[in-house]
Amino acid sequence: MNINSMSTSPRTRTLGVGNLRAFAVVARHLNFRSAAEELALTQPAVSRQIQALEADVGGALFARHTRSVELTPAGRSLLQVVAPWLERLDVTVRNIRSGLSRKSVSITTFASFSSTWLIPKLEAFQRAHPDIDIRVDASDAFIQLDNNDIDLALRYGTYEQMPKGAIRLFDEIIAPMASPWLLKSQAPIRTAADLAKFTLIDLSDVTANQVNWLTWEGWLRQHHSKIDTGTRWLRFNYAYQTVQAALAGQGIVLARLPMVAESLKNGDLIEPLPNTRLTSPMAYWLIARGGDHERPEVLAFSNWLQKQARETRVSIKLKIS
């Protein structure tokens, strides 16, 4: 469709919500392909929605360039109205749905944190709030709260990576951990070099910037030691798998303390070198969808999560930095 050839006669047909939502997503990404991926549509389908909306409005909303698009003055004007309207619409629909059925809260977090920290604690919340259902979306894929039926997110990252309003739950501390009966099978561990007598459990899937603080290589370097050529290794691609292996007595894991706080408290894991903790640049955060904090069930679950985080910090003697 040639936008310039549009008739200048007034349009009276109401605008379709689907087209307006497509417009808002394209306006946010300024990229049709990215918008199509978020909307789970093909790129041509999104283009047709925008063209239909432009025909209804009577003018171009985007200036198309070879490798990019940008909003026209008309597009910017429309977006100022559409974006908050869609947000209010979505919140209203969610509130109606929750009012017609049982109260529920949906939360997204990454798989290892869900397995080791969140899930073991959920029974306590359900006992205290039997009228609230919890849905956990455990995925290592980043889920955008603004465009999914998700109320809360437990994120892992640096301060700079977090949106405004994110609540810092606790910092990440790395330390060697092992089952007590495994430690009884060998001579006492007094220095980092003594760890070479055991199988070391490590992550096999780490990014380049994590090597310095999330692997045995980085930890040993920080403590002026190095890997022995005869060291035995057991590697996994998920952090919760490394913890499970350590609980089973298969070796010593370089654990993230917040994720093993209960095991440490219960004595299922022991910290053989308590003075060798290493602070990483990462932290754990709680993020709420904008506008949903007023729902009583979301607020109750958010407050409960923060209480659990305080208890975790106490149990492993962490302070919020």
Backbone bond lengths (Angstrom), bond angles and torsions (degrees), N, CA, C in turn:
res aa  C-N    CA-C-N  psi(-1)  N-CA   C-N-CA  omega(-1)  CA-C   N-CA-C  phi
1 M - - - 1.468 - - 1.518 109.40 -
2 N 1.305 116.33 134.33 1.451 121.22 177.44 1.523 108.77 -89.95
3 I 1.337 115.52 109.75 1.466 119.82 -176.58 1.516 110.98 -61.06
4 N 1.340 116.88 -35.24 1.467 120.42 -176.31 1.524 112.16 -68.43
5 S 1.357 116.56 -19.69 1.455 119.15 -177.39 1.520 112.79 -91.81
6 M 1.334 117.58 5.90 1.458 121.02 -178.50 1.522 109.96 -63.52
7 S 1.318 113.94 145.43 1.459 119.28 175.84 1.520 109.92 -68.15
8 T 1.302 115.90 147.59 1.471 120.33 179.07 1.524 111.73 -92.18
9 S 1.355 117.81 3.49 1.456 119.66 179.24 1.517 110.33 -68.92
10 P 1.329 117.88 149.31 1.465 120.78 -176.62 1.521 111.86 -62.18
11 R 1.347 116.52 141.64 1.462 122.11 175.64 1.525 108.18 -96.71
12 T 1.322 116.70 136.23 1.460 120.22 -179.05 1.519 111.95 -117.35
13 R 1.333 118.42 -11.56 1.460 121.15 -179.35 1.523 110.37 -69.32
14 T 1.357 116.75 137.63 1.467 120.18 178.35 1.525 110.16 -66.89
15 L 1.322 115.85 152.94 1.468 121.48 -176.90 1.524 110.20 -85.33
16 G 1.339 115.72 139.22 1.459 120.85 179.57 1.516 111.20 -75.85
17 V 1.340 116.55 136.90 1.468 120.82 -179.61 1.524 110.64 -62.38
18 G 1.333 116.47 -39.01 1.466 119.59 179.97 1.515 112.10 -60.14
19 N 1.314 116.56 -41.42 1.463 120.35 178.92 1.530 111.10 -67.88
20 L 1.326 116.21 -38.74 1.467 119.58 178.43 1.527 111.06 -65.80
21 R 1.338 117.43 -38.46 1.460 120.15 178.63 1.531 110.03 -66.29
22 A 1.329 116.37 -41.80 1.462 119.67 176.94 1.522 110.45 -61.16
23 F 1.324 116.71 -40.99 1.466 121.07 177.93 1.522 111.39 -60.45
24 A 1.336 116.97 -44.57 1.463 120.50 -178.52 1.526 111.54 -64.46
25 V 1.326 117.37 -38.63 1.461 120.75 -179.88 1.531 110.71 -69.97
26 V 1.328 117.57 -43.45 1.467 120.36 177.27 1.527 109.99 -62.83
27 A 1.325 116.85 -39.25 1.465 120.86 -179.83 1.523 110.86 -64.86
28 R 1.322 117.29 -34.03 1.459 120.25 179.74 1.520 111.42 -72.93
29 H 1.323 116.53 -40.60 1.470 120.46 -178.38 1.537 112.78 -86.85
30 L 1.348 115.51 -27.45 1.461 121.03 -169.97 1.536 110.06 50.86
31 N 1.321 113.89 41.32 1.464 121.22 -178.46 1.529 107.44 -159.61
32 F 1.333 117.00 120.54 1.462 120.83 -176.30 1.529 111.37 -69.45
33 R 1.295 117.52 -36.62 1.461 119.72 -178.49 1.528 110.94 -66.58
34 S 1.338 116.89 -45.60 1.461 120.08 178.67 1.525 110.99 -63.14
35 A 1.322 116.14 -39.56 1.465 119.83 178.16 1.522 110.80 -63.81
36 A 1.327 116.75 -40.28 1.467 121.04 179.50 1.521 110.76 -62.96
37 E 1.330 117.16 -40.28 1.461 120.90 178.95 1.526 110.77 -63.88
38 E 1.331 116.72 -42.15 1.465 119.70 -179.62 1.524 111.20 -67.13
39 L 1.324 116.71 -37.52 1.464 121.36 -177.49 1.519 113.01 -85.17
40 A 1.351 116.59 -4.06 1.469 121.92 -178.21 1.532 110.94 59.03
41 L 1.331 115.43 41.35 1.453 122.43 177.32 1.525 109.04 -126.17
42 T 1.318 116.01 169.52 1.459 118.99 173.83 1.520 108.88 -80.82
43 Q 1.317 116.18 157.59 1.460 119.89 179.45 1.531 111.76 -62.06
44 P 1.344 119.35 -42.32 1.479 119.19 176.98 1.526 112.09 -60.65
45 A 1.349 117.36 -35.62 1.464 119.61 -179.85 1.529 110.58 -64.85
46 V 1.329 116.36 -41.44 1.457 119.77 177.84 1.529 110.42 -65.30
47 S 1.320 116.30 -41.57 1.477 120.23 178.55 1.522 110.71 -59.85
48 R 1.335 116.75 -40.57 1.467 119.60 179.27 1.520 111.16 -66.06
49 Q 1.340 117.20 -36.93 1.461 119.69 177.53 1.527 111.40 -63.28
50 I 1.324 115.85 -42.20 1.468 119.76 179.74 1.527 110.50 -66.99
51 Q 1.320 116.11 -40.97 1.467 119.42 178.53 1.526 111.32 -63.15
52 A 1.340 116.21 -40.36 1.463 119.85 178.40 1.522 110.78 -64.15
53 L 1.332 116.28 -40.41 1.466 120.24 178.89 1.525 110.27 -65.99
54 E 1.319 116.99 -42.18 1.465 120.38 178.49 1.526 111.06 -62.95
55 A 1.337 115.66 -36.18 1.466 118.73 177.26 1.523 110.72 -66.48
56 D 1.329 116.64 -39.95 1.460 120.10 179.00 1.525 111.92 -68.18
57 V 1.351 115.84 -40.12 1.462 120.27 -179.79 1.524 110.89 -71.56
58 G 1.325 115.24 -36.83 1.450 119.80 179.57 1.514 114.26 97.48
59 G 1.342 116.95 19.93 1.461 120.13 178.92 1.512 110.66 -170.59
60 A 1.325 115.29 164.76 1.462 121.11 -178.76 1.530 110.48 -72.21
61 L 1.335 115.80 135.33 1.457 121.86 176.73 1.519 111.88 -100.71
62 F 1.331 116.58 -21.10 1.460 122.45 179.25 1.525 109.39 -130.39
63 A 1.311 114.81 142.58 1.463 120.83 170.00 1.522 106.79 -95.22
64 R 1.341 117.25 115.91 1.461 121.40 -177.78 1.517 110.20 -87.77
65 H 1.337 115.10 125.37 1.453 121.27 174.12 1.523 108.62 -113.92
66 T 1.310 117.04 175.28 1.461 120.54 -175.51 1.520 111.76 -59.05
67 R 1.319 117.50 -45.73 1.461 121.29 -176.22 1.525 114.41 -119.16
68 S 1.311 116.76 7.46 1.458 118.41 -177.62 1.520 110.20 -158.79
69 V 1.324 115.16 168.29 1.461 121.44 173.44 1.516 107.87 -131.36
70 E 1.312 116.40 156.49 1.451 120.83 175.13 1.519 109.12 -143.78
71 L 1.310 115.38 154.02 1.456 120.41 179.97 1.527 110.93 -70.76
72 T 1.306 115.61 138.87 1.461 120.50 171.07 1.523 108.45 -81.69
73 P 1.316 119.25 169.61 1.469 119.67 174.92 1.522 112.29 -54.46
74 A 1.342 116.99 -38.73 1.467 120.14 177.36 1.519 110.68 -64.80
75 G 1.331 116.20 -39.87 1.461 120.49 179.14 1.514 111.95 -64.09
76 R 1.339 116.40 -42.74 1.465 119.47 178.66 1.519 110.99 -63.80
77 S 1.300 116.35 -39.28 1.463 120.83 179.39 1.527 110.70 -64.10
78 L 1.322 116.41 -43.67 1.463 120.38 -179.74 1.525 111.11 -67.22
79 L 1.320 117.08 -39.04 1.460 120.78 -177.68 1.525 111.60 -63.33
80 Q 1.325 117.36 -35.87 1.463 120.42 179.53 1.522 112.12 -59.66
81 V 1.327 116.19 -28.96 1.462 120.84 179.08 1.522 111.08 -91.14
82 V 1.326 116.60 -42.19 1.468 121.26 -172.36 1.524 112.52 -69.62
83 A 1.346 117.82 -44.17 1.460 120.61 -174.07 1.535 112.52 -58.57
84 P 1.337 119.68 -54.24 1.482 118.74 179.09 1.526 112.30 -67.51
85 W 1.330 117.38 -30.77 1.468 120.33 179.15 1.527 110.55 -65.48
86 L 1.328 117.88 -43.76 1.457 121.11 178.55 1.527 110.99 -64.20
87 E 1.334 116.56 -39.22 1.461 119.52 178.64 1.518 110.70 -62.84
88 R 1.345 117.01 -44.59 1.471 120.35 178.57 1.527 110.85 -63.97
89 L 1.323 116.08 -38.69 1.460 120.79 178.83 1.519 110.92 -61.96
90 D 1.336 116.26 -47.12 1.463 120.48 -178.08 1.529 111.19 -64.04
91 V 1.335 116.61 -42.92 1.464 120.14 179.54 1.525 110.18 -63.50
92 T 1.327 116.96 -42.26 1.462 120.88 -179.81 1.525 111.28 -62.68
93 V 1.321 116.40 -43.87 1.468 120.54 179.97 1.527 110.34 -64.03
94 R 1.345 116.54 -42.60 1.469 118.80 178.83 1.522 111.21 -63.40
95 N 1.328 116.64 -39.25 1.461 119.70 179.00 1.524 111.64 -66.51
96 I 1.336 116.49 -37.96 1.467 120.26 177.02 1.518 110.16 -64.24
97 R 1.344 115.69 -44.87 1.463 119.55 -179.96 1.527 111.11 -61.33
98 S 1.333 115.92 -43.21 1.460 118.86 -178.95 1.521 111.25 -67.45
99 G 1.339 116.73 -30.66 1.451 119.76 178.65 1.512 113.10 -73.51
100 L 1.334 117.13 -25.66 1.461 121.20 -179.53 1.520 112.26 -87.62
101 S 1.302 117.45 -9.71 1.460 120.53 -178.01 1.526 109.37 -137.70
102 R 1.326 116.50 -172.73 1.450 120.48 176.48 1.527 110.27 -63.35
103 K 1.321 115.23 148.99 1.455 119.49 175.92 1.526 109.11 -65.80
104 S 1.313 115.69 140.29 1.468 119.03 179.67 1.521 109.91 -147.26
105 V 1.319 114.80 153.66 1.460 122.49 176.68 1.523 107.31 -131.34
106 S 1.305 116.69 131.33 1.456 121.11 178.19 1.527 108.80 -110.79
107 I 1.322 115.61 136.88 1.462 121.35 -177.32 1.517 109.46 -134.93
108 T 1.304 116.19 141.87 1.459 121.36 176.47 1.526 109.20 -115.97
109 T 1.315 115.80 141.91 1.457 121.82 174.84 1.514 108.24 -159.49
110 F 1.325 116.63 170.59 1.462 118.94 -178.87 1.528 109.93 -80.44
111 A 1.330 115.84 155.86 1.465 122.08 -167.00 1.522 113.12 -58.89
112 S 1.320 118.10 -45.49 1.460 120.27 -176.02 1.525 111.70 -65.22
113 F 1.320 117.75 -40.81 1.465 120.78 179.85 1.523 110.61 -68.20
114 S 1.326 116.22 -37.30 1.457 120.38 177.15 1.525 110.97 -61.72
115 S 1.333 116.32 -44.53 1.464 120.85 -176.12 1.519 112.56 -70.26
116 T 1.327 117.42 -40.23 1.462 120.15 -171.71 1.527 114.44 -94.68
117 W 1.339 117.87 -28.10 1.471 119.14 -175.39 1.522 112.96 -114.36
118 L 1.324 117.48 -49.56 1.463 119.96 -170.95 1.527 113.00 -77.50
119 I 1.313 117.61 -55.36 1.468 120.86 -172.60 1.523 112.74 -58.61
120 P 1.345 120.48 -43.40 1.471 118.88 179.84 1.530 113.86 -60.82
121 K 1.326 117.94 -19.20 1.459 120.78 -176.91 1.530 113.10 -96.50
122 L 1.326 118.19 -14.05 1.463 121.27 -170.40 1.523 113.93 -64.39
123 E 1.312 117.50 -30.24 1.461 119.36 -178.82 1.524 111.20 -59.50
124 A 1.328 116.10 -37.42 1.468 119.95 179.71 1.523 110.78 -63.67
125 F 1.341 117.15 -40.79 1.463 119.50 178.60 1.525 110.26 -66.17
126 Q 1.313 117.17 -41.70 1.466 120.18 -178.30 1.515 112.12 -66.33
127 R 1.331 116.77 -32.73 1.468 119.15 175.65 1.527 110.63 -67.11
128 A 1.329 115.64 -39.74 1.471 120.11 -178.45 1.526 112.06 -76.91
129 H 1.338 117.02 -26.66 1.473 121.56 -177.34 1.528 109.82 -132.53
130 P 1.331 118.03 71.04 1.473 119.88 -176.96 1.521 114.20 -66.20
131 D 1.337 117.19 -13.89 1.462 120.84 -178.74 1.522 112.70 -90.03
132 I 1.342 117.92 -0.71 1.471 121.20 -177.61 1.522 109.73 -115.23
133 D 1.309 116.05 124.59 1.461 121.72 175.47 1.527 109.65 -91.61
134 I 1.326 116.52 143.99 1.469 121.80 179.47 1.525 108.91 -117.01
135 R 1.323 115.37 132.03 1.470 120.70 173.82 1.523 108.59 -116.83
136 V 1.324 115.76 122.28 1.461 121.44 -178.86 1.522 109.19 -105.20
137 D 1.325 116.16 123.57 1.458 121.82 174.39 1.527 106.52 -105.00
138 A 1.325 116.05 95.53 1.464 121.16 -177.70 1.516 109.30 -93.55
139 S 1.310 115.70 106.56 1.457 120.71 -176.89 1.517 109.36 -151.39
140 D 1.324 116.37 142.23 1.457 119.91 176.57 1.526 111.31 -82.45
141 A 1.339 116.40 -5.57 1.467 120.32 175.37 1.528 109.17 -78.55
142 F 1.325 116.70 138.25 1.466 121.37 -179.40 1.527 109.14 -72.82
143 I 1.321 116.52 122.08 1.463 121.73 -178.93 1.520 109.14 -106.68
144 Q 1.324 116.06 126.01 1.459 121.89 -178.73 1.523 109.88 -79.60
145 L 1.325 117.84 116.94 1.448 120.83 -176.84 1.523 112.89 -63.60
146 D 1.313 116.94 -34.95 1.459 120.14 -173.86 1.516 113.31 -66.06
147 N 1.327 117.12 -20.17 1.458 119.16 -172.93 1.528 112.67 -125.72
148 N 1.318 117.17 21.25 1.449 122.13 177.89 1.515 109.50 -138.77
149 D 1.322 115.41 161.85 1.454 120.71 -178.95 1.525 109.68 -82.32
150 I 1.325 116.28 58.13 1.459 123.63 -178.30 1.525 108.43 -121.98
151 D 1.336 116.49 133.43 1.459 120.86 -178.03 1.521 112.95 -92.04
152 L 1.353 116.35 -42.71 1.452 121.36 -174.68 1.524 109.83 -134.43
153 A 1.317 115.48 155.94 1.457 120.61 176.19 1.522 109.43 -135.34
154 L 1.323 115.84 137.55 1.459 121.98 170.05 1.515 106.33 -103.84
155 R 1.322 115.80 111.87 1.461 121.27 -173.62 1.522 111.29 -109.78
156 Y 1.316 113.60 163.05 1.466 122.69 -178.94 1.520 107.03 -131.62
157 G 1.331 116.79 120.04 1.457 118.23 -178.70 1.516 111.65 171.84
158 T 1.315 115.02 -172.63 1.458 120.91 179.28 1.532 110.14 -87.91
159 Y 1.317 115.53 167.31 1.465 121.07 178.30 1.524 110.86 -57.43
160 E 1.339 115.73 -40.74 1.463 120.72 -176.95 1.526 112.48 -65.38
161 Q 1.331 116.85 -25.08 1.461 120.75 -177.89 1.522 113.01 -84.66
162 M 1.319 117.48 -10.85 1.457 120.59 -173.83 1.527 112.06 -92.34
163 P 1.338 116.64 146.52 1.469 119.45 177.53 1.521 111.30 -75.59
164 K 1.294 115.89 166.07 1.461 121.42 177.54 1.522 109.17 -61.03
165 G 1.321 116.45 135.76 1.455 120.57 179.26 1.513 114.45 95.14
166 A 1.333 117.99 -5.99 1.464 120.59 178.48 1.526 110.17 -64.92
167 I 1.323 116.67 138.87 1.467 122.15 -178.54 1.520 108.82 -102.43
168 R 1.333 115.84 122.58 1.464 120.98 179.79 1.532 109.32 -76.69
169 L 1.320 117.19 118.16 1.462 121.49 -179.14 1.515 111.72 -84.91
170 F 1.323 117.11 -51.92 1.455 121.83 175.85 1.518 109.93 -166.18
171 D 1.325 114.96 156.97 1.453 121.17 176.65 1.525 109.84 -78.02
172 E 1.311 115.54 169.12 1.455 120.44 177.28 1.526 109.79 -101.74
173 I 1.318 115.41 124.64 1.462 122.71 177.58 1.521 107.78 -120.12
174 I 1.323 116.50 133.14 1.462 122.35 -178.50 1.526 108.89 -107.47
175 A 1.341 116.79 136.92 1.464 120.43 178.68 1.524 109.87 -159.05
176 P 1.345 117.72 150.46 1.470 121.11 175.66 1.523 110.76 -66.21
177 M 1.338 116.33 139.28 1.463 122.34 178.35 1.529 108.83 -138.35
178 A 1.333 115.24 147.38 1.462 120.18 178.54 1.519 109.55 -153.62
179 S 1.321 115.92 158.70 1.464 119.81 176.31 1.525 108.66 -72.37
180 P 1.332 118.09 146.50 1.470 120.15 -176.56 1.523 113.28 -61.80
181 W 1.342 117.04 -36.58 1.465 117.32 -177.35 1.522 112.02 -73.94
182 L 1.349 117.23 -25.80 1.467 118.85 174.60 1.522 110.14 -66.38
183 L 1.334 116.77 -41.90 1.467 120.26 -178.69 1.525 111.88 -65.20
184 K 1.330 116.54 -27.90 1.465 119.36 178.87 1.531 111.97 -72.06
185 S 1.337 116.29 -16.04 1.465 119.26 -175.84 1.525 112.91 -82.40
186 Q 1.334 116.93 -10.41 1.462 120.82 -178.26 1.524 109.58 -130.41
187 A 1.318 115.34 173.03 1.466 120.67 175.50 1.528 109.18 -63.70
188 P 1.313 118.40 154.37 1.470 121.77 -177.54 1.536 112.02 -56.89
189 I 1.358 114.61 147.40 1.465 120.99 176.25 1.521 107.98 -93.21
190 R 1.316 116.14 117.27 1.468 120.62 -179.85 1.526 112.43 -115.61
191 T 1.333 116.56 -25.75 1.466 120.99 -179.47 1.521 108.98 -135.94
192 A 1.323 115.44 167.67 1.464 120.29 178.54 1.520 111.47 -59.91
193 A 1.338 117.08 -33.15 1.461 120.71 -178.78 1.527 111.65 -64.77
194 D 1.339 117.83 -26.71 1.462 121.11 -179.55 1.527 112.73 -67.78
195 L 1.321 117.23 -18.11 1.465 120.69 -178.78 1.521 112.24 -64.90
196 A 1.315 116.87 -23.55 1.467 121.07 -177.56 1.518 112.37 -63.89
197 K 1.325 117.24 -14.67 1.466 120.21 179.13 1.525 111.38 -75.59
198 F 1.326 116.97 -13.41 1.457 121.82 -176.52 1.530 109.98 -113.24
199 T 1.328 115.22 162.97 1.461 120.18 169.10 1.524 108.13 -70.75
200 L 1.327 116.69 133.05 1.470 121.49 178.61 1.522 109.12 -99.88
201 I 1.313 115.54 127.24 1.468 122.01 179.83 1.521 107.82 -96.25
202 D 1.325 116.37 126.79 1.468 120.40 -172.49 1.521 110.57 -136.91
203 L 1.323 115.59 166.09 1.463 122.25 173.47 1.520 109.56 -86.14
204 S 1.313 115.68 137.22 1.464 119.57 178.46 1.518 112.04 -96.29
205 D 1.331 116.43 -16.42 1.466 120.73 -174.73 1.520 109.33 -118.75
206 V 1.325 117.02 86.54 1.461 121.66 178.51 1.517 109.22 -128.64
207 T 1.324 115.19 150.37 1.456 119.73 177.58 1.525 109.68 -81.23
208 A 1.309 115.81 166.78 1.469 120.59 -176.56 1.527 111.93 -59.43
209 N 1.343 117.20 -38.73 1.464 118.94 -176.85 1.527 112.69 -77.79
210 Q 1.358 117.39 -9.91 1.455 120.44 177.76 1.521 112.36 -88.19
211 V 1.331 117.99 -17.29 1.450 122.11 -174.30 1.526 111.48 -56.92
212 N 1.322 117.25 -36.42 1.462 121.11 -175.05 1.523 114.04 -72.62
213 W 1.340 118.19 -15.16 1.458 117.57 -175.42 1.519 115.07 -140.53
214 L 1.332 119.69 -7.58 1.453 120.61 -176.64 1.527 113.17 -115.31
215 T 1.305 117.86 0.86 1.458 121.81 -179.20 1.521 110.80 -121.00
216 W 1.319 115.51 162.63 1.461 119.87 177.03 1.525 110.95 -60.57
217 E 1.313 116.61 -36.10 1.467 119.60 179.42 1.522 111.17 -57.37
218 G 1.346 116.15 -47.21 1.456 119.90 179.93 1.509 112.43 -68.72
219 W 1.340 117.28 -41.12 1.468 120.88 -179.00 1.530 111.11 -64.15
220 L 1.331 116.78 -45.37 1.467 120.41 179.90 1.529 111.02 -63.58
221 R 1.328 116.27 -37.81 1.461 119.36 178.84 1.521 110.51 -63.11
222 Q 1.324 116.82 -40.35 1.465 121.13 179.09 1.527 111.75 -64.63
223 H 1.329 116.68 -25.81 1.464 121.13 -178.09 1.524 111.65 -108.10
224 H 1.329 114.11 25.81 1.468 121.82 171.53 1.528 112.50 55.09
225 S 1.302 114.83 42.27 1.455 120.77 176.58 1.526 107.77 -134.40
226 K 1.306 117.78 177.95 1.443 121.23 179.22 1.512 109.76 -148.53
227 I 1.318 115.01 167.00 1.459 120.89 -176.63 1.521 110.01 -74.18
228 D 1.317 115.93 129.53 1.464 121.35 176.82 1.526 109.19 -74.93
229 T 1.309 115.96 140.93 1.475 119.54 -177.58 1.527 112.16 -63.21
230 G 1.335 117.43 -23.30 1.461 120.42 -179.97 1.513 113.90 -93.95
231 T 1.323 117.74 7.57 1.465 121.41 -177.54 1.525 111.03 -65.39
232 R 1.338 115.97 136.54 1.461 121.75 175.98 1.533 108.56 -91.14
233 W 1.345 115.86 143.87 1.463 120.72 -174.46 1.526 111.40 -125.40
234 L 1.324 114.80 148.46 1.463 123.13 171.53 1.520 105.90 -138.50
235 R 1.326 116.30 115.57 1.474 120.10 -172.55 1.526 111.22 -119.21
236 F 1.349 114.79 143.13 1.459 122.66 178.21 1.538 108.40 -135.32
237 N 1.332 115.91 159.72 1.467 118.07 -179.38 1.524 113.28 -97.68
238 Y 1.357 118.25 -1.86 1.467 121.05 175.28 1.520 109.47 -125.36
239 A 1.325 115.85 141.18 1.460 120.56 -177.29 1.527 112.15 -63.01
240 Y 1.354 117.59 -37.78 1.460 118.30 -178.14 1.523 111.52 -66.72
241 Q 1.355 117.21 -26.53 1.460 119.87 176.92 1.525 110.62 -69.15
242 T 1.320 116.98 -36.75 1.469 119.56 178.30 1.522 110.55 -65.83
243 V 1.335 116.97 -37.25 1.462 120.66 178.31 1.523 110.49 -67.05
244 Q 1.326 116.81 -43.10 1.463 120.33 179.11 1.527 110.94 -60.43
245 A 1.326 116.26 -40.45 1.465 119.97 179.15 1.523 110.95 -64.77
246 A 1.340 116.83 -39.47 1.466 120.24 178.53 1.527 110.65 -66.80
247 L 1.330 117.68 -40.73 1.461 121.16 177.73 1.528 111.41 -62.05
248 A 1.332 115.42 -31.07 1.467 120.59 178.88 1.523 112.24 -81.99
249 G 1.334 117.42 0.73 1.452 121.24 177.41 1.515 114.85 77.25
250 Q 1.329 116.61 24.62 1.460 120.59 -176.32 1.525 113.23 -88.17
251 G 1.321 117.99 -4.22 1.449 121.06 178.80 1.512 111.13 161.22
252 I 1.341 115.39 -170.98 1.463 122.06 178.75 1.526 108.78 -103.79
253 V 1.317 116.15 130.24 1.457 121.47 -177.31 1.519 110.07 -106.23
254 L 1.312 116.58 144.76 1.458 121.86 170.51 1.527 105.87 -89.63
255 A 1.315 115.40 92.95 1.459 120.86 -167.65 1.522 112.82 -95.06
256 R 1.330 115.22 153.14 1.452 122.77 170.68 1.527 106.33 -86.44
257 L 1.316 117.39 114.51 1.459 121.10 -171.06 1.525 114.53 -54.98
258 P 1.336 120.24 -43.00 1.460 118.09 179.38 1.533 112.98 -58.79
259 M 1.331 116.76 -27.64 1.461 120.37 -177.07 1.520 112.91 -85.57
260 V 1.321 117.90 -10.24 1.470 120.99 178.62 1.529 110.92 -122.89
261 A 1.331 116.61 16.80 1.468 120.20 -175.18 1.523 112.09 -57.53
262 E 1.343 117.75 -43.02 1.462 120.74 -178.93 1.524 110.82 -67.05
263 S 1.326 116.70 -42.06 1.468 120.16 179.27 1.519 110.90 -64.30
264 L 1.331 116.77 -36.40 1.460 121.28 177.99 1.532 110.18 -69.29
265 K 1.322 115.88 -41.41 1.466 121.32 -179.89 1.529 111.23 -65.24
266 N 1.331 116.56 -39.35 1.460 121.65 -177.17 1.531 113.12 -82.00
267 G 1.326 117.00 -8.74 1.452 119.86 -178.63 1.506 114.51 84.08
268 D 1.350 116.68 8.19 1.466 119.69 178.08 1.521 111.03 -73.65
269 L 1.327 116.07 -24.38 1.462 122.05 173.29 1.527 108.14 -128.91
270 I 1.319 115.57 148.62 1.457 122.14 179.13 1.516 109.09 -123.94
271 E 1.330 115.63 143.57 1.458 121.89 177.45 1.536 108.39 -96.48
272 P 1.335 118.40 98.51 1.469 120.40 -173.21 1.523 114.52 -69.84
273 L 1.330 116.60 -24.59 1.471 120.09 -179.93 1.530 108.71 -127.56
274 P 1.332 118.15 74.67 1.466 121.92 -171.64 1.526 114.54 -65.23
275 N 1.292 118.18 -15.58 1.468 120.33 -179.39 1.521 113.00 -96.61
276 T 1.327 116.33 15.14 1.471 119.29 -177.29 1.524 111.91 -119.53
277 R 1.309 116.88 26.74 1.463 119.73 178.46 1.523 110.54 -65.06
278 L 1.330 114.51 145.74 1.463 120.83 -178.96 1.521 109.05 -124.11
279 T 1.328 117.10 125.25 1.464 121.80 179.23 1.515 109.81 -87.51
280 S 1.322 116.37 126.86 1.465 120.48 178.45 1.531 109.16 -92.27
281 P 1.320 118.47 168.19 1.474 120.14 178.41 1.522 113.05 -79.29
282 M 1.331 117.64 1.60 1.452 121.28 -175.93 1.529 111.42 -97.22
283 A 1.323 115.78 165.99 1.456 121.93 175.75 1.526 107.89 -151.53
284 Y 1.332 115.50 172.64 1.460 122.41 -179.72 1.524 107.93 -112.30
285 W 1.338 115.78 136.83 1.463 120.71 -169.51 1.523 110.91 -132.96
286 L 1.322 114.90 153.17 1.462 122.41 172.85 1.519 108.38 -113.61
287 I 1.332 116.11 128.08 1.463 121.62 -178.31 1.527 108.34 -126.94
288 A 1.326 116.60 132.94 1.461 122.15 178.42 1.517 110.14 -108.15
289 R 1.318 116.15 145.87 1.461 120.57 175.30 1.524 108.78 -66.66
290 G 1.300 117.73 135.96 1.450 121.40 -179.84 1.518 112.04 -57.93
291 G 1.334 116.62 128.98 1.466 121.34 176.75 1.511 113.69 93.88
292 D 1.340 117.97 -24.54 1.463 120.19 -176.18 1.517 113.31 -83.26
293 H 1.338 117.17 -8.71 1.456 118.71 -177.19 1.518 112.45 -64.48
294 E 1.331 117.22 -14.95 1.450 119.79 -179.15 1.532 112.23 -81.08
295 R 1.314 118.14 -17.46 1.461 119.97 177.00 1.519 108.92 -67.24
296 P 1.316 118.26 125.42 1.471 120.85 -174.90 1.523 113.04 -57.62
297 E 1.332 117.96 -39.16 1.458 119.77 -177.37 1.530 111.84 -69.02
298 V 1.336 116.65 -36.23 1.464 120.30 177.89 1.525 109.97 -68.76
299 L 1.324 115.85 -42.75 1.463 120.22 178.38 1.529 110.87 -62.80
300 A 1.336 116.99 -40.63 1.468 120.79 179.76 1.528 110.63 -63.34
301 F 1.319 116.49 -43.52 1.460 119.45 -178.92 1.524 110.94 -70.39
302 S 1.330 117.27 -38.05 1.459 121.42 178.08 1.525 110.59 -62.37
303 N 1.337 116.80 -44.81 1.469 120.16 178.47 1.522 111.40 -64.09
304 W 1.322 115.94 -38.74 1.461 120.05 179.28 1.530 110.90 -64.76
305 L 1.327 116.79 -41.91 1.470 120.35 178.34 1.529 110.92 -61.37
306 Q 1.328 116.90 -41.42 1.461 119.95 179.18 1.533 111.40 -66.44
307 K 1.332 117.07 -35.09 1.465 120.81 176.02 1.534 110.05 -65.31
308 Q 1.339 116.33 -42.76 1.465 120.03 177.94 1.527 111.06 -63.00
309 A 1.324 116.30 -36.19 1.467 120.10 178.36 1.523 110.95 -65.94
310 R 1.329 116.71 -40.54 1.475 119.76 177.54 1.519 110.57 -61.58
311 E 1.326 116.66 -41.58 1.459 120.40 179.11 1.527 110.84 -65.36
312 T 1.324 116.74 -36.55 1.465 120.36 177.18 1.521 110.56 -64.46
313 R 1.336 116.39 -44.04 1.465 120.03 179.80 1.532 110.67 -61.27
314 V 1.327 116.73 -40.72 1.461 120.88 179.15 1.526 110.80 -64.86
315 S 1.333 116.02 -44.40 1.459 119.85 -174.74 1.524 112.79 -66.37
316 I 1.324 117.24 -28.47 1.471 119.27 178.44 1.535 111.77 -112.09
317 K 1.353 114.13 13.21 1.471 120.91 174.74 1.531 111.65 56.48
318 L 1.346 114.67 52.32 1.450 120.68 176.23 1.515 110.07 -107.93
319 K 1.316 116.07 147.81 1.455 122.44 173.32 1.519 108.63 -116.88
320 I 1.327 116.14 148.03 1.464 120.12 174.45 1.521 108.14 -71.11
321 S 1.329 116.42 125.72 1.482 119.83 -179.45 1.517 109.73 -96.95
